[in-house]
Amino acid sequence: MTTTRTFEALVDEGVAAPVEGWDFSWFEGRATEERPSWGYARAMGERLARASAALDIQTGGGEVLASAPSLPPLIVATEGWPPNVAKATALLHSRGAVVVASPEDAPLPFADGAFDLVTSRHPVTTHWPEIARVLRPGGTYFSQQVGPASVFELVEYFLGPLSQDVRNGRHPDRARAAEAAGLDVVDLRAERLRIEFHDIGAVVHFLRKVVWMVPGFTVDRYRTELRALHERIEAKGPFVAHSARFLIEARKPRHP
């Protein structure tokens, strides 16, 4: 898709778009991403409907949790970024969910064995000992996570080639750390999925929203690279990258 809007106008649109929460509807018509075959939101909703007490870690703006048709009698979500805490609270309060402000790297502020289900979509980090601690015996952790070298075609466009250690930093095999925390991994699968960026505004908004992709990204800092990428998209069509996703389900044994 080509556009008659100027580079500056597209960049301004990407800068003006709000970045709170995990609602990606702004990208409609401007970027596309294939979805994993396992359907995380649907599968999460099925598990929530069977749970009695559940925790959603790093809930963002609460959009994924709020999509569940049915929530358990006790439902709690944590989030560390203040704008997202406010957004999640506003969205989830009417569903009976409590949102707790909790930094990503802090211990979970809950008692041992408080939940029979813990979920998390795209956590920045996964603290397996804490997850195992707050799960009841027989409880389940269910999560979709970002895999290795996700969208690195775009990342390396701005940062240059990265080391193999960095590229493999989120490999699904590392989720086997769940076993060291005393959990049994019952499902682990991964997919790579096509992403297309149709204009430079979408690139700008994406890098502002997913801040760990290009740390310290600003339009002023990368204006030369952005302009060159804009010209490339205008001449050749969408910039193509590939996201990496993996699904993990782990259970706490009923007996030690």
C-alpha positions as a printed NumPy array, in Angstrom:
array([[  0.   ,   0.   ,   0.   ],
       [  1.421,   3.375,  -0.981],
       [  0.447,   6.707,   0.461],
       [  0.473,  10.308,  -0.621],
       [  1.166,  11.546,   2.892],
       [  4.604,  13.013,   3.435],
       [  7.347,  11.517,   5.575],
       [  6.898,  14.236,   8.187],
       [  3.121,  13.783,   8.332],
       [  3.423,  10.023,   8.79 ],
       [  6.07 ,  10.409,  11.481],
       [  3.922,  12.954,  13.295],
       [  1.019,  10.493,  13.307],
       [  3.245,   7.783,  14.78 ],
       [  4.485,  10.157,  17.467],
       [  1.002,  11.41 ,  18.372],
       [ -0.563,   7.963,  18.812],
       [ -0.973,   6.92 ,  22.489],
       [  1.208,   4.044,  23.676],
       [ -0.597,   2.976,  26.869],
       [ -1.847,  -0.586,  27.106],
       [ -1.697,  -3.38 ,  24.542],
       [ -4.448,  -2.294,  22.196],
       [ -2.967,  -2.502,  18.692],
       [ -6.075,  -1.363,  16.798],
       [ -4.26 ,   1.839,  15.736],
       [ -2.22 ,  -0.283,  13.305],
       [ -5.268,  -1.353,  11.302],
       [ -4.564,  -0.653,   7.649],
       [ -0.99 ,   0.36 ,   8.458],
       [  0.625,  -2.873,   9.658],
       [ -0.333,  -6.537,   9.816],
       [  0.864,  -9.474,  11.916],
       [  0.008, -13.145,  11.639],
       [ -1.417, -14.67 ,  14.812],
       [ -0.179, -17.895,  16.425],
       [ -2.225, -20.968,  15.586],
       [ -2.969, -21.814,  19.222],
       [ -5.21 , -18.772,  19.851],
       [ -3.897, -17.598,  23.209],
       [ -6.817, -15.354,  24.211],
       [ -9.363, -18.076,  23.525],
       [ -7.336, -20.742,  25.334],
       [ -6.71 , -18.404,  28.265],
       [-10.443, -17.68 ,  28.473],
       [-11.224, -21.394,  28.639],
       [ -8.841, -21.837,  31.56 ],
       [-10.139, -18.763,  33.369],
       [-13.681, -20.138,  33.151],
       [-12.56 , -23.245,  35.069],
       [-10.439, -21.427,  37.685],
       [-11.456, -20.387,  41.182],
       [ -8.614, -17.914,  41.801],
       [ -6.441, -16.485,  39.016],
       [ -3.593, -14.021,  38.585],
       [ -2.653, -12.25 ,  35.343],
       [  0.953, -11.011,  35.523],
       [  2.113,  -7.911,  33.606],
       [ -1.411,  -7.36 ,  32.312],
       [ -0.554,  -4.192,  30.346],
       [ -3.756,  -2.206,  29.934],
       [ -5.809,  -5.282,  30.794],
       [ -7.126,  -5.721,  27.254],
       [ -6.354,  -9.445,  26.914],
       [ -7.714, -10.327,  30.335],
       [-10.843,  -8.247,  29.689],
       [-11.486, -10.242,  26.49 ],
       [-12.229, -13.398,  28.509],
       [-15.961, -14.221,  28.437],
       [-15.929, -15.42 ,  32.04 ],
       [-13.647, -14.599,  34.967],
       [-13.196, -16.616,  38.17 ],
       [-14.61 , -15.496,  41.54 ],
       [-11.167, -14.196,  42.532],
       [ -9.233, -12.433,  39.779],
       [ -6.155, -10.245,  40.269],
       [ -3.816,  -8.591,  37.772],
       [ -0.394,  -7.005,  38.267],
       [  1.22 ,  -4.24 ,  36.203],
       [  4.332,  -2.157,  36.721],
       [  3.923,   0.846,  34.404],
       [  1.726,   3.549,  36.017],
       [ -0.164,   4.58 ,  32.837],
       [ -1.05 ,   0.939,  32.251],
       [ -2.091,   0.464,  35.895],
       [ -4.621,   3.269,  35.49 ],
       [ -5.866,   1.943,  32.145],
       [ -6.165,  -1.644,  33.403],
       [ -8.003,  -0.526,  36.534],
       [-10.533,   1.431,  34.5  ],
       [-11.064,  -1.487,  32.121],
       [-11.14 ,  -4.37 ,  34.601],
       [-12.861,  -2.875,  37.655],
       [-16.337,  -3.508,  36.247],
       [-15.372,  -7.175,  35.724],
       [-14.551,  -7.591,  39.398],
       [-10.797,  -7.727,  38.87 ],
       [ -8.338,  -6.083,  41.249],
       [ -5.277,  -4.458,  39.645],
       [ -2.163,  -4.323,  41.813],
       [  0.743,  -2.004,  40.974],
       [  3.815,  -4.223,  41.171],
       [  7.219,  -3.735,  39.504],
       [  8.216,  -6.409,  37.001],
       [ 11.331,  -7.379,  38.958],
       [  9.736,  -7.424,  42.424],
       [  8.463, -10.514,  44.277],
       [  4.772, -11.116,  43.705],
       [  2.832,  -9.486,  46.567],
       [  0.702, -12.567,  47.295],
       [  0.715, -15.452,  49.73 ],
       [  2.03 , -18.917,  48.937],
       [ -0.485, -21.062,  47.091],
       [ -2.923, -18.188,  46.475],
       [ -3.937, -19.102,  42.897],
       [ -4.867, -22.159,  40.894],
       [ -4.155, -20.341,  37.605],
       [ -1.468, -17.801,  36.678],
       [ -1.468, -16.302,  33.175],
       [  0.737, -13.84 ,  31.343],
       [  0.871, -12.608,  27.75 ],
       [  4.252, -11.341,  26.582],
       [  5.895, -10.851,  29.994],
       [  9.154,  -8.919,  29.92 ],
       [ 10.639, -11.45 ,  32.344],
       [  9.324, -14.657,  33.901],
       [ 10.172, -15.187,  37.567],
       [  9.66 , -18.932,  37.812],
       [ 10.295, -19.332,  41.571],
       [  7.68 , -16.668,  42.324],
       [  5.164, -18.233,  39.945],
       [  5.715, -21.645,  41.53 ],
       [  5.335, -20.129,  45.   ],
       [  1.949, -18.485,  44.416],
       [  0.487, -21.499,  42.577],
       [ -1.519, -24.039,  44.525],
       [ -0.546, -27.713,  44.157],
       [ -2.08 , -28.82 ,  40.87 ],
       [ -2.225, -25.215,  39.644],
       [ -1.271, -24.076,  36.144],
       [  0.86 , -21.346,  34.581],
       [ -0.272, -20.499,  31.037],
       [  1.626, -17.941,  28.963],
       [  2.336, -16.71 ,  25.455],
       [  5.798, -15.207,  25.251],
       [  8.058, -13.442,  22.787],
       [ 10.605, -15.794,  21.257],
       [ 14.163, -15.317,  19.951],
       [ 15.102, -12.647,  17.403],
       [ 11.526, -11.366,  17.221],
       [ 11.124,  -8.589,  14.632],
       [ 14.92 ,  -8.489,  14.371],
       [ 14.752,  -7.505,  10.708],
       [ 13.514,  -4.13 ,  12.004],
       [ 15.693,  -4.075,  15.128],
       [ 18.88 ,  -4.738,  13.151],
       [ 17.908,  -2.165,  10.535],
       [ 18.39 ,   0.444,  13.267],
       [ 21.027,  -1.185,  15.482],
       [ 23.057,  -3.24 ,  13.02 ],
       [ 23.841,  -6.974,  13.377],
       [ 23.471,  -8.285,  16.914],
       [ 25.337, -11.134,  18.55 ],
       [ 24.033, -14.697,  18.57 ],
       [ 23.634, -14.505,  22.339],
       [ 21.286, -11.544,  21.956],
       [ 19.405, -13.213,  19.119],
       [ 18.825, -16.334,  21.238],
       [ 18.076, -14.433,  24.444],
       [ 14.4  , -15.444,  24.578],
       [ 14.678, -18.988,  23.247],
       [ 11.792, -21.27 ,  24.275],
       [ 14.245, -23.792,  25.716],
       [ 15.028, -21.266,  28.436],
       [ 11.473, -21.666,  29.657],
       [ 12.62 , -25.058,  30.892],
       [ 13.761, -23.047,  33.912],
       [ 10.204, -23.734,  35.041],
       [ 11.329, -27.256,  35.862],
       [ 14.132, -25.984,  38.076],
       [ 11.455, -24.078,  40.019],
       [  9.529, -27.3  ,  40.574],
       [  6.962, -27.045,  37.78 ],
       [  6.214, -29.666,  35.114],
       [  6.181, -28.305,  31.546],
       [  3.2  , -29.928,  29.826],
       [  3.156, -27.88 ,  26.609],
       [  5.854, -25.881,  24.807],
       [  5.557, -24.832,  21.151],
       [  6.833, -22.011,  18.979],
       [  6.036, -20.242,  15.713],
       [  7.487, -17.461,  13.548],
       [  4.902, -15.105,  12.059],
       [  4.991, -12.565,   9.234],
       [  4.693,  -8.836,   9.998],
       [  4.282,  -6.102,   7.378],
       [  4.773,  -2.381,   8.033],
       [  2.953,  -0.389,   5.344],
       [  4.143,   3.095,   6.298],
       [  6.813,   4.754,   8.406],
       [  4.24 ,   6.056,  10.895],
       [  3.499,   2.459,  11.857],
       [  7.206,   1.824,  12.402],
       [  7.51 ,   4.894,  14.629],
       [  4.467,   3.975,  16.7  ],
       [  5.626,   0.351,  17.052],
       [  9.078,   1.363,  18.326],
       [  7.542,   3.865,  20.756],
       [  5.105,   1.262,  22.051],
       [  7.455,  -1.744,  22.275],
       [ 10.277,   0.227,  23.836],
       [ 12.719,  -2.658,  24.355],
       [ 13.044,  -3.314,  20.613],
       [ 15.33 ,  -0.339,  19.926],
       [ 16.313,   0.998,  23.361],
       [ 16.383,   4.775,  23.505],
       [ 14.494,   5.135,  20.24 ],
       [ 13.453,   8.661,  19.311],
       [ 12.564,  10.127,  15.952],
       [ 15.313,  12.747,  16.225],
       [ 17.951,  10.13 ,  16.995],
       [ 17.019,   7.917,  14.039],
       [ 15.597,  10.439,  11.589],
       [ 18.101,   9.544,   8.836],
       [ 17.324,   5.832,   9.096],
       [ 13.592,   6.512,   9.258],
       [ 13.651,   8.661,   6.137],
       [ 15.601,   6.006,   4.227],
       [ 13.148,   3.329,   5.362],
       [ 10.203,   5.534,   4.339],
       [ 11.673,   5.868,   0.855],
       [ 12.239,   2.108,   0.698],
       [  8.607,   1.377,   1.655],
       [  7.324,   3.922,  -0.868],
       [  9.437,   2.395,  -3.638],
       [  9.223,  -1.33 ,  -2.858],
       [  6.174,  -1.865,  -0.678],
       [  5.8  ,  -3.041,   2.936],
       [  8.792,  -3.687,   5.152],
       [  8.597,  -7.37 ,   6.134],
       [  9.731,  -8.76 ,   9.463],
       [  8.905, -11.861,  11.504],
       [  7.768, -12.08 ,  15.09 ],
       [  8.615, -15.072,  17.275],
       [  6.087, -16.446,  19.749],
       [  5.995, -19.457,  22.007],
       [  3.336, -20.96 ,  24.216],
       [  4.165, -22.576,  27.537],
       [  1.935, -24.38 ,  29.989],
       [  3.413, -25.629,  33.255],
       [  1.805, -27.256,  36.288],
       [  2.704, -27.46 ,  39.93 ],
       [  2.676, -31.088,  41.092],
       [ -0.097, -31.996,  43.497],
       [  2.386, -33.781,  45.732],
       [  6.06 , -32.888,  46.349]])
